[in-house]
Amino acid sequence: MTGTTRERATTPEDLTRLFVERANANDAEGMAELYAPDAVLAYPPGSVTVGREAIRAVCQALLDHTTEPFRPEEPLPTVRYGDLALTSTPSSDNTGGRVQVVRREPDGTWLRVIDRPEVRPAARPAS
């Protein structure tokens, strides 16, 4: 899909929707375009992936091993601080939740700069 003009995120909340749409279109390149060139992705679990090209490769591997469509998840309220925002969703796949730091770019669009797609809930002590 090189050279394709894709919808850009005009709000922080757009990023999650666009990620799901592109994943369901099997568009790893488009998924990676939602990240800043130097973004950090905490995925696969226990790993850190840095940079858009490395994130594209992780997205492609994820798509290559995914058999079910991605489902939209209801976002939690966005927290904003100037050109930064914190977005999150509770996961539909029992990984606890997803958390992203996103940044408004000079052209007004938003990109992910830090993404932790799996946040497992803390274990609760037995009572």
Secondary structure as a PSIPRED ss2 file (coil, helix, strand):
# PSIPRED VFORMAT (PSIPRED V4.0)

   1 M C   1.000  0.000  0.000
   2 T C   1.000  0.000  0.000
   3 G C   1.000  0.000  0.000
   4 T C   1.000  0.000  0.000
   5 T C   1.000  0.000  0.000
   6 R C   1.000  0.000  0.000
   7 E C   1.000  0.000  0.000
   8 R C   1.000  0.000  0.000
   9 A C   1.000  0.000  0.000
  10 T C   1.000  0.000  0.000
  11 T C   1.000  0.000  0.000
  12 P C   1.000  0.000  0.000
  13 E C   1.000  0.000  0.000
  14 D H   0.000  1.000  0.000
  15 L H   0.000  1.000  0.000
  16 T H   0.000  1.000  0.000
  17 R H   0.000  1.000  0.000
  18 L H   0.000  1.000  0.000
  19 F H   0.000  1.000  0.000
  20 V H   0.000  1.000  0.000
  21 E H   0.000  1.000  0.000
  22 R H   0.000  1.000  0.000
  23 A H   0.000  1.000  0.000
  24 N H   0.000  1.000  0.000
  25 A C   1.000  0.000  0.000
  26 N C   1.000  0.000  0.000
  27 D C   1.000  0.000  0.000
  28 A H   0.000  1.000  0.000
  29 E H   0.000  1.000  0.000
  30 G H   0.000  1.000  0.000
  31 M H   0.000  1.000  0.000
  32 A H   0.000  1.000  0.000
  33 E C   1.000  0.000  0.000
  34 L C   1.000  0.000  0.000
  35 Y E   0.000  0.000  1.000
  36 A E   0.000  0.000  1.000
  37 P E   0.000  0.000  1.000
  38 D E   0.000  0.000  1.000
  39 A E   0.000  0.000  1.000
  40 V E   0.000  0.000  1.000
  41 L E   0.000  0.000  1.000
  42 A C   1.000  0.000  0.000
  43 Y C   1.000  0.000  0.000
  44 P C   1.000  0.000  0.000
  45 P C   1.000  0.000  0.000
  46 G C   1.000  0.000  0.000
  47 S C   1.000  0.000  0.000
  48 V C   1.000  0.000  0.000
  49 T E   0.000  0.000  1.000
  50 V E   0.000  0.000  1.000
  51 G C   1.000  0.000  0.000
  52 R H   0.000  1.000  0.000
  53 E H   0.000  1.000  0.000
  54 A H   0.000  1.000  0.000
  55 I H   0.000  1.000  0.000
  56 R H   0.000  1.000  0.000
  57 A H   0.000  1.000  0.000
  58 V H   0.000  1.000  0.000
  59 C H   0.000  1.000  0.000
  60 Q H   0.000  1.000  0.000
  61 A H   0.000  1.000  0.000
  62 L H   0.000  1.000  0.000
  63 L H   0.000  1.000  0.000
  64 D H   0.000  1.000  0.000
  65 H C   1.000  0.000  0.000
  66 T C   1.000  0.000  0.000
  67 T C   1.000  0.000  0.000
  68 E C   1.000  0.000  0.000
  69 P C   1.000  0.000  0.000
  70 F C   1.000  0.000  0.000
  71 R C   1.000  0.000  0.000
  72 P C   1.000  0.000  0.000
  73 E C   1.000  0.000  0.000
  74 E C   1.000  0.000  0.000
  75 P C   1.000  0.000  0.000
  76 L C   1.000  0.000  0.000
  77 P C   1.000  0.000  0.000
  78 T C   1.000  0.000  0.000
  79 V E   0.000  0.000  1.000
  80 R E   0.000  0.000  1.000
  81 Y E   0.000  0.000  1.000
  82 G C   1.000  0.000  0.000
  83 D C   1.000  0.000  0.000
  84 L E   0.000  0.000  1.000
  85 A E   0.000  0.000  1.000
  86 L E   0.000  0.000  1.000
  87 T E   0.000  0.000  1.000
  88 S E   0.000  0.000  1.000
  89 T E   0.000  0.000  1.000
  90 P C   1.000  0.000  0.000
  91 S C   1.000  0.000  0.000
  92 S C   1.000  0.000  0.000
  93 D C   1.000  0.000  0.000
  94 N C   1.000  0.000  0.000
  95 T C   1.000  0.000  0.000
  96 G C   1.000  0.000  0.000
  97 G C   1.000  0.000  0.000
  98 R E   0.000  0.000  1.000
  99 V E   0.000  0.000  1.000
 100 Q E   0.000  0.000  1.000
 101 V E   0.000  0.000  1.000
 102 V E   0.000  0.000  1.000
 103 R E   0.000  0.000  1.000
 104 R E   0.000  0.000  1.000
 105 E C   1.000  0.000  0.000
 106 P C   1.000  0.000  0.000
 107 D C   1.000  0.000  0.000
 108 G C   1.000  0.000  0.000
 109 T C   1.000  0.000  0.000
 110 W E   0.000  0.000  1.000
 111 L E   0.000  0.000  1.000
 112 R E   0.000  0.000  1.000
 113 V E   0.000  0.000  1.000
 114 I E   0.000  0.000  1.000
 115 D E   0.000  0.000  1.000
 116 R E   0.000  0.000  1.000
 117 P C   1.000  0.000  0.000
 118 E C   1.000  0.000  0.000
 119 V C   1.000  0.000  0.000
 120 R C   1.000  0.000  0.000
 121 P C   1.000  0.000  0.000
 122 A C   1.000  0.000  0.000
 123 A C   1.000  0.000  0.000
 124 R C   1.000  0.000  0.000
 125 P C   1.000  0.000  0.000
 126 A C   1.000  0.000  0.000
 127 S C   1.000  0.000  0.000
